[in-house]
Amino acid sequence: MPAPATPLSFQVYYRSDWYANVCDITTAPDSDHQGFYVYRYGPSVVDGSMGWQLIQTINSTATNLTSEYITGNEVDLSKPHRITAFNAEGESTPLEWMYSPPPQSDPIIDLAFTRTGSMVVLTWTGTLVNGDAWTVKLLDPAGYGNDEISTTTENNATVQTGLWQDRTIEVYSTQNPANLASLAIPHNRPDLTAPALLSVIREGAYNTLTVEFSSDWLQSAHEEGLSYDGTVYYSVAGDDSSSFSNGVESLGNSQFRTMADVPLPPDGEEYQVTLELTAGVFGTAPRPMHVLANAPVSVLTGMALTLFVGATGAITPSVLTIHWTVSATPLALEIETRVDGMVWQPTLTTEAINGQFDAWLHGKNDPTGLLDQTGPLDIAHGYRYSDGKPSQGTSLHTVEARARKAGSSDAWLEAVMPAVLPLRSKYYPFVDWTINRQYANAVSWDSPFFMGTVPVEMRREWHFSVDGEGDYAVEQAAAWLAQVPREALDGASHEIQFTATLINTVDSQVISVIPTANRLVSLPTAADLEIPETPYQTNLITEYDGSFSLVITGLSSNAITAVNDESGPVAFTARNVGTNAILEAIELPQDGLTHGLTITVHRENVLTGFEKTQAVFTAIKMSVETPASPNQLTAELLRQATRQLPDQVRLSWPAGLLVQLVAVVHGRLLILGYADSTTNEVMVEDLRKSLKAGSGLNAVRFGVRGFALRALGSVVLSNEVLIQALPAPPAPPVLDPVINQATFLEELFDEQEVDSFVPLADVENIVKTGLSKIKTLLAQGGHVSLNGFGIFKAVWKNGERQANFTFDSAFKRSVVEGVVIP
């Protein structure tokens, strides 16, 4: 098979969605190739010399490849590239690709604008190349971001900008943002002047200040849709301590109004009113001043009460009429009443009128006065449904009234009715209680009740005492025994009394408090009411979707308060099937662990208040979910190893998963490390240490797989990368034969005799004496250090004496390297 033919075409470009350079390759249909080598002209990573550097190996037999990844980014497009096709026989002749910069649009000149209101029309001169456009951008002077208004292929554009601030507009070629022109658009807002204050009107008894004014610049803000408001300062003698800030109402044609209720000024004094306006970024207007004269002084001069009672002499209809006179302008009156000499109660405040006011005692729309009892006198004194008098006959009461100018400290002007007033109501409830249920354990349920219907605006409250002691509230009629003192639960008879309270929910006024008759009740013993602990059985059901259901026999689901495992609460739903509680949708992590569930069961007798909390235990063994693996791994050889530098390979994959990185070397799987979900690239260095020394170039494939506790995903392998192994180690040196002790000592003695001129007998004696002392010292537990060799010593281990020798580091190195260290 010959070397493959040169590819027909080759193009390099940048893909923004990959953040990388890619290439397209086309070959002849009958091309016999196994892949392509991609080169880029540039410096060598080894020695810096310029030349064609291999940057990517693409293994593919396809004749058309689109968007194949190559290293680098868009800045590398300016460098020449070439490719070759390869197969087992070699490479084809290279096909080169030279970078050619795209044509650029002409610079913009003569940028100008005209404006009508908030619309700005831009014109400029410039010529676009094919595929380019003009981008118009409006800059924000406040620095909150710049808005791209539009793109166009014409030499003009219309934009809208606020009239209240200076703006800058930029126009530039979309393909070449550096080719831009800018223009400052000055603001067109009106001058800020004080508004003309037209009038300040005081209305009503309490006073409504209505401030009307005109303002051209506020009208401009209104037309722009800006927010605006006004603050009115009002005072006597120029004190600005009182003010109100309300929304400003547009009346049209630059006319505006704001208003609020304010207290009356003191008699004989005047308001001083000033107005301050704020409108968006226009700023704040100065205050125009206006003085509002007070109304003429008016005082209450007379008052009287009359009562109209129906011709039949019935309790209702009854109308209380209050008559008064004033000295000048109409007054608003503040009226209080009292019944039978009791406490004065605020009853009503009238409008600023002069003449009379009619107060309906029992309601305007009820001919009998028994239903719609909403008159001021009824509400003020709590006579809406009962006055606490006996249920028979008609109760007559004396009513007094007094009045004064509303909001003043004038003296009260009092009036007494010439006749008594019937305030009798139809409603006075009758209450009682009875034993209406028996239980097998002798617990009596004593249920209070009302005779008759209680109106919807009434609230019933019950309390009870035991043997005349305590005031125990009854929240539910079935639960009253829960509040009985435990010492009273002795199986004996006790005296029980209920008290009924009827409360009006409209004004929280107590209508009646009615005690019932005492009754003797045989209370149970506390021991009979205790809840025993019940043995429960659990049965685990595994659902098809990996969730679990737990059946607990003999238990109501309402008694289950919580389910927990070792890490905290576990979610579940509960329901009842017959006498069993079913816990469904129990979700646990698929971590391969056994989870111990603690089910908290709480049973309570609402009648007695006795309760029992019990724990039910069960265990669930979880399987392990196989983690997902990335769908791609790319291995890129960045450099081969040198004597000083290790080899380096870049691995990249799609981020988002916790992964384990491996390498396949000589049929073995090496674990390189792990990466979290935020990482998608690592550098692997010095893999040659895992290769067989002296094996030359080795084909290595890297792998990535999903990783989780106790589980691994499937391995996704990369392309092959050729890595140079370490050179073969040198042959071991030839060692001399072992010298036994006798020969060694004999040579040592001879050398000392020659070198030191010491007689042989003395040398032997010195050496043997020294060795004997060393042996004695070591036998007695001491140690001997010999420079260049190590330390001899005796050690105790497991109660026995043992010999030990620690080599000197220099001695180790000399043996390994074959060098004698003096």
Salt bridges, closest charged atoms under 4 A:
ASP17 OD2 - ARG15 NH2 2.46
ASP76 OD2 - ARG40 NH1 3.98
ASP76 OD1 - LYS79 NZ 3.63
GLU96 OE2 - ARG82 NH2 2.50
GLU212 OE2 - ARG257 NH1 3.82
ASP240 OD2 - ARG287 NH1 2.57
GLU249 OE1 - ARG257 NH2 2.98
ASP267 OD1 - LYS405 NZ 3.02
GLU276 OE1 - ARG287 NE 3.48
GLU334 OE2 - ARG404 NH2 3.70
GLU336 OE1 - ARG402 NH2 2.80
ASP340 OD2 - HIS397 ND1 2.66
ASP378 OD1 - HIS362 ND1 3.89
ASP387 OD2 - HIS397 NE2 3.36
ASP387 OD1 - ARG424 NH1 3.31
GLU400 OE2 - ARG338 NE 2.88
ASP432 OD1 - ARG519 NH1 3.34
GLU457 OE2 - ARG384 NH2 3.92
GLU461 OE2 - ARG459 NE 3.18
ASP467 OD2 - HIS494 ND1 2.78
ASP490 OD1 - HIS494 NE2 2.94
GLU533 OE1 - LYS612 NZ 3.99
ASP565 OD2 - HIS595 ND1 3.22
GLU566 OE1 - HIS595 ND1 3.99
GLU584 OE2 - ARG575 NE 2.86
ASP591 OD2 - HIS595 NE2 3.08
GLU604 OE1 - HIS602 NE2 3.76
GLU611 OE1 - HIS602 NE2 2.91
GLU636 OE1 - ARG650 NH2 2.93
GLU685 OE2 - ARG639 NH2 3.53
ASP686 OD1 - ARG688 NE 2.93
ASP686 OD2 - LYS689 NZ 3.35
